[in-house]
Amino acid sequence: MVNSWYKENKNTLTLNIYVVPRSSKSEIIGIYNDYLKIKLKSPPVDNAANEELIRFLADKLKTSKSKIEILKGHNQKKKVILITGCRLNDLKYLYANI
């Protein structure tokens, strides 16, 4: 099975994330049209959802927030995230069905 929601390149991972802000709790839902769907409690106002997404990913991947960057989609639900110093094997902490 080919997974197109993530790509590994040397010491980085690129993830396609679909964010649902203003949810009852922050959690990973699953794969949705080549995106990893994540619900966030924060609203998409004043960068709150983006900041929560970075905190959430850092916590799940057991890495620092400074290693996570939003490359595309700052003001959209569909985002491209770059994680430095993370390998494919580390995604098991994020989503088990890879």
C-alpha positions as CSV (number, residue, x, y, z in Angstrom):
1,M,0.0,0.0,0.0
2,V,1.3,3.4,-1.0
3,N,0.8,6.2,1.5
4,S,0.8,9.6,0.0
5,W,0.1,11.6,3.1
6,Y,3.8,11.5,4.1
7,K,7.2,11.5,2.4
8,E,10.6,10.7,3.9
9,N,13.7,12.5,2.7
10,K,16.9,11.8,4.5
11,N,16.4,13.4,7.9
12,T,13.0,15.0,7.3
13,L,9.4,14.0,7.0
14,T,6.8,15.9,5.0
15,L,3.2,15.4,6.1
16,N,-0.1,16.3,4.5
17,I,-2.4,17.3,7.3
18,Y,-6.1,18.1,7.1
19,V,-7.1,20.1,10.2
20,V,-10.6,20.4,11.7
21,P,-10.5,23.3,14.2
22,R,-13.0,24.0,17.0
23,S,-13.5,20.3,17.8
24,S,-14.5,19.0,21.2
25,K,-11.0,17.5,21.7
26,S,-7.6,17.3,19.9
27,E,-7.1,13.9,18.3
28,I,-6.0,12.1,15.2
29,I,-8.9,10.8,13.2
30,G,-7.2,8.8,10.4
31,I,-6.5,9.1,6.7
32,Y,-8.8,11.4,4.6
33,N,-8.1,11.8,0.9
34,D,-4.3,11.6,1.1
35,Y,-4.2,13.7,4.3
36,L,-3.8,12.7,7.9
37,K,-7.0,14.2,9.5
38,I,-6.5,15.8,12.9
39,K,-9.1,17.5,15.0
40,L,-8.0,20.5,17.1
41,K,-9.8,22.3,20.0
42,S,-8.5,25.7,19.0
43,P,-10.3,28.0,16.6
44,P,-8.6,29.2,13.4
45,V,-8.2,32.7,14.8
46,D,-5.0,34.5,15.5
47,N,-2.9,31.5,14.5
48,A,-4.2,29.5,17.5
49,A,-5.0,26.3,15.5
50,N,-1.6,26.4,13.8
51,E,0.2,26.8,17.1
52,E,-1.9,23.9,18.7
53,L,-1.1,21.7,15.7
54,I,2.6,22.2,16.1
55,R,2.3,21.5,19.9
56,F,0.2,18.5,19.3
57,L,2.6,17.0,16.7
58,A,5.6,17.7,18.8
59,D,4.1,16.0,21.7
60,K,2.9,12.9,19.7
61,L,6.3,12.6,17.9
62,K,8.3,13.3,21.0
63,T,10.3,16.1,19.4
64,S,10.7,19.8,19.9
65,K,8.3,22.4,18.4
66,S,11.2,24.1,16.7
67,K,11.7,21.1,14.4
68,I,8.1,21.4,13.0
69,E,7.3,23.9,10.3
70,I,4.1,24.6,8.4
71,L,5.3,24.9,4.7
72,K,1.9,25.5,3.1
73,G,-1.7,26.2,4.2
74,H,-1.2,28.6,7.0
75,N,-4.8,29.9,6.5
76,Q,-6.3,26.7,5.2
77,K,-7.5,23.3,6.5
78,K,-5.1,21.4,4.2
79,K,-1.5,21.9,5.4
80,V,1.9,20.6,4.4
81,I,4.2,20.1,7.5
82,L,8.0,19.6,7.5
83,I,9.5,17.9,10.5
84,T,13.3,17.9,10.8
85,G,15.2,15.2,12.6
86,C,12.3,12.7,12.2
87,R,12.3,9.4,10.4
88,L,9.5,7.2,9.0
89,N,9.8,4.9,12.0
90,D,8.9,7.9,14.3
91,L,5.4,8.1,12.6
92,K,4.3,5.0,14.7
93,Y,4.0,7.5,17.6
94,L,1.7,9.6,15.4
95,Y,-0.4,7.1,13.5
96,A,-0.2,3.3,13.7
97,N,-1.5,2.4,10.3
98,I,1.5,3.4,8.1
